[in-house]
Amino acid sequence: MKVLLINPEFPDTYWSFRHALPFEGKRCAFPPLGLLTVSALLPKSWERRLVDMNVRSLKESDIEWADMVFATAMLVQKDSLREVVKRCKHLGKKVVLGGPYVTTTIEDLPEADHVFLGEAETTLPQFVQDLERGEAKASYKAAERPPLSVTPIADFHLAEMKRYSAMSIQYSRGCPFSCEFCDIIEIYGRVPRTKSNQQVLAELDALRDLGWRGTVFIVDDNFIGNKKNVRQLLPELTRWQKENGHPFSLLTEASVNLADDEELLGNMREAGFRRVFLGIETPVEESLKEAQKSQNRGNLLDSVKRIQSYGMEVMAGFIVGFDNDPDDIFERQINFIRESAIPLAMVGLLNALPDTQLWKRLEREGRLLGEASGNNTVCTFNFVTKMDPARLIAGYQAIMRTIYSPAEYYRRALDSMKRTEQSGTEPQHYDVLNSIASLLRIAIRLGVLDRERKEFWRFLANTITGHHKKLAESLRLAAMGYHFRKLSEVYGAN
Ligand code: SF4
């Protein structure tokens, strides 16, 4: 059996980092971990190939080679998925679909031969057996969420590693909190399941053996969802990093209550965590209450500062459009982002994702208008907002223009570097030639061609005088700032 695994294209969003990656000579931020894991669940004797359309285009010859096509998608990839399925069916191929979009969508799915709802660890082996007997079903749904002990090491070797900015692994699924707008807890549950320490270290071994050096993104919904297990993992991670010469710089997502646990923060620093993404959403207490985000209620600014003081750059998500947002929400978000020194602030408009508690409430209230796009930077709402939508959109655009204006952004980047000075042993993964090439690309684009070049040189001069050990980091931040500025020109335009 020849299987083609296809990752549909992502539109230009925050997480695509599309405008920053060319500086690094990369095509895409992360490989499609879900598909690589699906591949590892298929029989060893099956031939398999991966086409990540975010790295290269899907050719007719790719499809013609295959007996069967597997594709997964998130909501934001739905248009590309539809196109992929159409092309594959046109060439007479069997199509198998799975992933978060397929699991939660309320729209008509593209015409597939087999559909997987939920996680595939137990259903995919069943499908393979059924297929061999000629009795494969149209739809598979796991009776319960599988333990991650059965999740194999992803087939990382299928990914063209040099095309990606970071590699990904997953430690846990699920989150114990109950934020009203969150679809993660509906898909993966509120009881976090984790892999064993041995599984995680084996995945790191696999990446190391394939020659990967650099950032590894632990793509958990909430890395500290099961604190008891994380406490046991971190010393093992630290030991592994030491024994292997600190090849990886770690990045993950966590809930804000990470700030309440200084022992955990210290252990994360030792293990090589250098960046953490937090769902901050809003500094407005009433809106947090509405969103049932109790873990964020308290002094959010202090929480961010404490995490930064352990050498971790904080990236964060922010939302406008809650029912309880006051008239001055836009200024309050700008001020919070400025004071918290969060360079990469991903601000979006609230939208109701299918199956979430928010979706159900809005449906009860008769306020739903249809399915969301999945791209929260697009200026649309899929529900009737309390604030005038035109005002919300104008305010959102003003936030984007302000926080990504070069002077504001570089100020935050410098403040962030200052606050994260106390990092532990620096990961040893810099490739000198690549770093020089990146420096030249950034210097030409941002220091010569860009109309805001004065701000760039001022930023670089400040970095050299105040944070010379963080030069590589400052260049990464400059490139990221450019990506966000480009997005703000699209989504923040009047
Ligand atoms: S903390 Fe994050 S992952 Fe957990 S429920 Fe809230 S939004 Fe979802």
Residues whose N, C-alpha, C, O or C-beta is under 5 A from the ligand:
A	BS01	SF4	C175 F177 S178 C179 C182 I184 I185 D221 N222 S255 G279
